[in-house]
Amino acid sequence: MSKRRLKPWVQWLLTFLGMSLLIAAISKNYDEQSCQKVVVRFFPKIQDGTFLTEEDIRELLNRKGGIFLLGEKYKNLSLKQLEEQVKSNPYVEACNIYRDLAGNLFVEVHMVEPIARFYNPVGKDYYWSIEGKIIPFNSRYTPRVPVITREGEEQPPQAEKYENDAQLLALMQFIHTHPFWQACISQVHIDKKQDVWLYPQIGGQAIHVGNIKDISNIFAKLKILYDTILPIQGWYRYRKVDIRFERQIICE
């Protein structure tokens, strides 16, 4: 006696109903699940220090409404809101929060990347991020970045508004993304005429750059200085180097 086969559309319907019930059960269990563990990850990875610690991030997460995450049901939590809480900190550039099936909460924190420190004669120093964001001073961590000093200027830079500030940001970005120059340049000074001066770690020369519209030309001259002049003439022979003029490197 032959067995009757279900019609294809009936098989499909039964499969669909079964999958729907399974998904509904998993979804209900997923919503009822509690936070088992909070895992904080920093990007870029911490090497010589950081503005924030894991404990700082946990405090930011638990701050809103006094909710303590561990043991709290996920249906009572908004991951988007938690991300916004973390991003409210000035040392955080971005934050991504997600969970796994085991109930663990993963917090990926992308830290601001400082590229310069501004000396402030009338208050606290502050940092400049690679995106041009002002970062408040933090005594916990001192990044190894060049110091910027400016004559007659006390207000923070606004690269999105002023051309001189935009050019200065481009200069600092260039230095930051080239390891040799990042290790070489310790100070950038802007005088009252808005001329730029560079002060290296080794040699002690004051390098008069002038305007910084052509960054590639500036560092092409500096490469000649460091590759062919100072190694032969002596690293401490000159007190001043002037590279303002076309095709000239004047050493005094």
N, C-alpha and C positions, 0 to 999 in steps of 0.2 A: 504494500500500500504506500503510495508516494505521499511525501509530505508537501503540504501547501506552502508555497513561498509567499512571503509578504510582498506586496507591491512596492516598487522603489520609493514612491512618495511616502508610503507609510513608514518604511524603514528610516527615511530621512527625517520625518516628523518625530519619531520616537527618539532618534539620536539627538535631535535639536532640543527636545524637552528634557532629556537626560542631562545634556550639557548645561542647559539653563539652570536646572535645579542644583547642579554641582557648583556652578559659578555663584549662584545666590548664597549657597551654604558657605563657600569660601569667603565671599564678600562680607557676610555677616560676622564670621569669625575674625576676619581681618579688621573690621571696625571695632570689634569688642576687645581686640588685643591691646595690651598695656605696653608702655615703654620699658624695655628691659635693661637697656644700656645706652649711654651716649658716647659716641666716638667722635672726637674732634681732630680734624686734620688741617694743617696749615700749608698754604701754598704762597710763595715758594717755600720749600722745606727749610726749617730753622737751622742756621749754621752757627753764626756768632752771636745770636741774640734776637729778640723780637720785642715789639711794642706791647704785645698781649700774650697772656698765658692761657692754657686750657681752662684754668679756674675762672679767668676773666670772661671767657666765652660762656661757660656754664652759668655764671651770674647774669649775663645778658639774656640767656635763654629762660631763666627762671624768674626774671624780673616782672614780666607783664602779669598783672593780676595775682601775683604771689603764687602762681602755679609751679609746683615742683615736678619736673618732668618724669623722673623715675617712678614707675608705678601708675602713672596717669594713663587713662585710656586714650587711644589715638583719636577716637571720635570726638573727644573734647579739645583736641589740639588742631591748630591751623599751621601747617608747615610754612605757608607763605608769610603768615604773621611772624613766625619765629625767625624767618630769614630777614624780615624788615627790622626786627629787634637787633639782630647782630649787625646789620648794615648801618644802623644808627650810630655806631661807634666810628669816630673819625679815622681810626687806624685800619678800618676794613674797607676794601675796595669792592668786594663782591662776596656773596655767600650762597651756597647751594645746600639745601637740606633734603634728605630722603631717608626712607626706612627700608628694612628688608623683611622677609617673611618670618624671621625669628623674633621680630619686635625690637630690633636694634635701630637706633636713630643715628644717622651719619651726618656730621656737620662739616662741610668743606668751606674753610675760610680763606679767602684770597686777600692777603695783606696789601696795604698800599706800599709802593716801592719808592723810598726816598732817594733822590738823586743829588740833593744839595741842602745845605743848612744855611739859613739866613741869620746873620748876626744882627740883633736888634739892640741898639744902644739905649733905648728907653723902656725896655721890657724884656720879656722872655724871648729867646730865640725860637725859631720855628723851621720846619722842613718844607721842602718842595717835592711833590711826587712826580713821577715820570709823566703823569697826565696833566701836570700843572696845578694840582690840588694842594692847598695849604694844609700842612700836618702839624698839629700842636707839639710843642716840646714835651719830651717824656724822659724824666731822670732815670728811669729803669733801663733804657737802652739808648746807646749813642752809636748810630750807624757811621761807618767810615765813608764819608762823602765830603766833597769840597765845601769850603765855607765861602759864602758870598757876602761881601761887604759893599755898602753903597754910601756915598757921600751925599748928605742933604736929602735923604729919602728914608722915611720911617714907615710908610704904608706898605702892606704886602703887595707883591706883584699881581697883575691881572693880565695874563698872557692873551686872554680872549678879547681884551679891550684895547691894549696898548701895543704898538708895533715893537718898541724897544724891549718890552717884557717878553713878547713872543720870540724875538731873536735870542734873548738870553736863555729862554727855555730850550730852544733848539740847540744852543751851544752846550747846555748842561746835559741834554739828552745824548748828544754826540759823545761827550766825554764819558758818560755813564755806560754807553754801549760799546766802548773800545777799552778793553782791559788795560792796555799800556797807558793811555792817557788818564784813565781813572786812577791808576796807581801813581801817576806822575804829578798831576795838578792838585795842589792842596788848597789854593785860594783863588777866587775870582773877585777882582775889585772893579767897581764902576766909579770913576771920579766925577767931579762936578760938571765936566764937559760931556759926560756920558761915554767917555772913552773906556774901553775895557783893558784891564791888566791881568795877566796870569802870573801866579807865583808857584813854582814847582817844588816838589819835596826835596830834590837834590840840586845843588848848584847855587841856590839863593838868588838867582837873577830875577829882576822885575822885567817881565816881557810885555812890552807895550803893543797891544793888538789894535787899538783904535776901534773902528766899527766892526761889527761881527755879521755883516750881511753875507759874506762869502766864507762860510765855515770850511769848506773843502780846501780853499786856498790858504787859509790860516794854518791848518794842520799839515798841509804839504810843506810849508816853510818850516814849521816846527820839526817836521821829520828830518829835513836837511840839517837843521841846527843840532838835533840829537844824534843823527847818524854820521855826519861828516865834519862838523865844526868842533863841538865840545869834546868828543873823544880825543881829538888831536891837540887842540889848543889848551884843554884843561877844563874840568867841570866847574871850577871855582874862579876862573880867570876873569870873567866879566860880571859886572854888577847890573848892567842893563842891556836888554836886547830889544831893538825896535823893528817890527815887521809890518809897519803900517803902509809902507810904500811899495809900489809895483816892482817885482823882481829884485827886491833888496832885503837883506838881513843885516842890520847895523848893530854891531856888538861894541859896547863901550866898557 
